[in-house]
Amino acid sequence: MIEEEMNLTELDIQENGIDDKGGSWLSCFPESFTSLEVLNFANLSSDINFDALERLVGRCKSMRVLKLNRSVSLEQLQRLLVNAPQLAELGTGSFSEELTFRQYVELESALSNCQNMHTLYGLWDAKGIYLPALYPVCTHLTFLNLSYAALRSDELAKLLAHCPRLKRLWVLDTVEDKGLEAVGLNCPLLEELRVFPADPFDEEIIHGVTEAGFVAVSFGCPRLHYVLYFCRQMTNAAVATIVQNCPDFTHFRLCIMNPGQPDYITNEPMDEAFGAVVKTCTKLQRLSVSGRLTDLTFEYIGRYAKNLETLSVAFAGSSDWGMQCVMGGCSKLRKLEIRDCPFGNAALLSGLEKYESMRSLWMSACNVTMNGCRLLAREMPRLNVEVMKEDGSDDSQADKVYVYRSIAGPRRDAPPSVLTL
Amino acid sequence: MSPLLLGVEEEGQSRVSSSSVECISQNGLGIREWNYLGLSDFCSVDSSGVLDDNGNNLNLKATELRLGLPGSQSPERETELCFLNSGKLDEKTLFPLLPSKDVICSSSQKSVVTGNKRGFSEVKGAIYTEKKWVGSGAVPDSQFLQPVSHGKYSVAQASVKKDGPANEIQEQPCTSNGTKVNRTDISNNSSAPTAKAQVVGWPPIRSFRTKTLTTSSKNNDEVDGKPGPGTLFVKVSMDGAPYLRKVDLRMYSTYQELSSALEKMFSCFTLGQCGAHGTPGKEILSESKLKDLLHGSEYVLTYEDKDGDWMLVGDVPWEMFIETCRRLKIMKSADAIGLAPKAMDKSKKDC
């Protein structure tokens, strides 16, 4: 492809499961090729031909986005940057090898020349001691993605002290609540925060962030409107405080990692937390709920979340009524994904009129049966009702249901496990 | 020690209500790891003064299941948690992580179809390794995975225990959450069922991200040659010991180091073990004797890998070992049939 595309401006290999067979794709760019503006190979795991890359970057003077993969070292990064000070977005390679003092100084100098840089990614395995090399670049940064760098709270705090203009921040929960306090203190313009868990499946270690970190951010960042937060504990009161501080949420995705976990102080369901979110945040478009939730949460959602377009629900609800509230109340709903909830056929069918105006519905591990799905399919012929059954499950159960509108009829490329009713 | 342990197990099982038993057995969940309970894991062992059938002092209050995380309990529970550094105990008692309907007790509904069968079949049919779980990450930013053609959501335990039913009950409250009583019974045996059911596709993190993070810590080890970020604590159990220990695998760089550390850690238990060999208290266990015990015919060091298989320690390179080891077990060589044929032969010779 590269060889044929003479005027390629963007080569952007997105995040997905790539089977990276290596190869010398970089060498395929002929020497006369200078038009590349975006080059993203961060998700390739193999080593690359650095010389070819260096020459490529050197001659593509319009390049504004360069995202390297982990095989690129700090020293190599410095060599690239020296030839590309115009970069606006940089994804570093690995940020962890041993540097000599001179190498460090050169790196810092190369970075400080990048006056246009507003986005920084990568920083894999970032070692705290090298982060100061980034300080000169940080002043202009609006997006900092540290979600692959397991930083400690003090390391993050020092870095953020240099990032007053930050609007978007992605971090790992290794920064803990103290790190998030630093966010609140240093980044008043913050609009988006994503906190990912460093050890999502690890039962043995409890670290990470709690409600305290989220609250701290909300006090310092009133403009916050997008949040994705993975934590292991939360309270209703904290969420109420958060949305009081930040009423402009458009995307509120809270993942309390233990399914069905209640308010850890009061032991109550988290109904009031999400109630507060939907009542206060009138602009809410996307909501992901978690924790122990009864139908009350969904009553709130149906009643207040009038702008809601996407809703994700897992391990929640008490009965069909919950889903019925949502289907009846959220007029702008487009995407609904549900797993492991006690919603059955009545709930499924309550949305009969609605599914055609939605993009899709997904329900898995709920109480929906094949008969319910058949009924839906029969009543609404313009919907594709696809059922995926699991091995060994009851014949009558519809383990996974995917419903979407289609004028093209049932899909023909489905694997045999997918039944279109 | 062992008989007491068994007693606790059995009694707990007998107390479990039938629905719970059904739930448990069908889910096929063993508790893999035990807090050999009823005993020392709570400070205030006699706080409740309740005795069970065997006359063991049961700290019902401490074992009472409540939903919440350690350190965040009501004050009276604080003292009860004082033993546990990591405070993991409570967390482990709590969550019915099995998302199948029969264990959604948090929502005490009646309309839940008790899919006991399903729960079981889900577990049975879906034993995923960690890497596979978080799905076939095709989804852009969806908080949990979209199906398309190949998402497979099942409930699976990280490694479904093959140890057999003798094990433990994970406190899966099959009834609605109102009743704490029968859970207490279950939890007597397993107030720290440390093996939470790991749920496929949960937490909803893209597989790309988890893969990257795993490689990240791996790379750190290789690059730095010293412990990577975080620690790698795994539980170590020893047959006959009343409680488990934990070791940080990242503290060691060879099997020899690990072995010595374990010897030191468990020396106190093997002192008592002499009784099992028919020479009650007469022998004084020196370290060398302990070494013989561990290296020789008496014990075999085994580990459970990511797939849930019990393997003999020592076959693979150290780095590979610490990546796949989830927990360790010092098994009596008699129990380690098939794992350590050499040890078996040796012990036969000694007999």
Interface residues (C-beta under 8 A of the other chain):
Chain A: E15 N16 G17 N43 S45 R70 S94 S96 E97 W124 D125 S147 Y148 A150 L172 T174 F196 P197 A198 D199 P200 F201 E203 E204 I205 I206 L228 F230 R232 Q233 R253 C255 M257 N258 P259 G260 Q261 P262 Y264 I265 N267 P269 S288 R292 L293 T294 S312 A314 F315 A316 G317 S318 S319 D320 E337 R339 D340 C341 P342 G344 W362 S364 A365 N367 M388 E390 D391 G392 S393 D394 Q397 K400 Y402 D413 A414 P415 V418
Chain B: R66 L67 G68 L69 P70 S72 S86 G87 K88 E91 K92 L94 F95 P96 L97 P99 S100 K101 I104 C105 S106 S107 S108 Q109 S111 V112 V113 G115 K117 R118 S121 E122 K124 G125 A126 E130 W133 V134 S136 G137 A138 S142 Q143 F144 Q146 P147 S149 H150 G151 K152 Y153 S154 V155 A158 T194 A195 K196 Q198 V199 G201 W202 P203 P204 I205 R206 S207 F208 R209 T210 T212 L213 T215 S216 S217 N219 N220 V223 D224 P229 G230 T231 F233 V234 K235
